[in-house]
């Protein structure tokens, strides 16, 4: 499928749709309104840029980051499904994501966390996923392998989890974050 994207000319329009889990569907016949033109037939009047910015990252993501995620998960003794779930919720697989609070990259590392784990370039997918995985591994150890608490700490900070008696802090964002990640986690586990 990536060959379609990188081909110099397309024989017909190619449409794409990116699902909420980051998966991409391609078609020459759009099934519904969620599809948009990815590649336009260059011989027709509607020729456009071959890789619209909102489509290209989602399409290239899975092929580009799967090997990194698998390798990092193995090295740090984590399930790749958990890393994928965190990445899905944190950045939707956008390595250039920057949150309003300053978190950066695939796993949305805060600058202090990036420094703590020796991440020199938080936009570099390898460094970002490695730093985020090490942080997540340390949080799992700190909270006795309780995934709920580790995820809450990943979102709100370990101090917040400890402050609230080793419970998920009563912050709306964190209360929504933990179930979202767990939902993706179960999906990725089921798919493997």
Helices and strands as residue ranges (DSSP letters): H 2-6, E 14-18, E 24-27, E 36-39, H 53-76, H 80-90, H 111-116, H 125-142, H 147-156, H 158-163, H 172-191
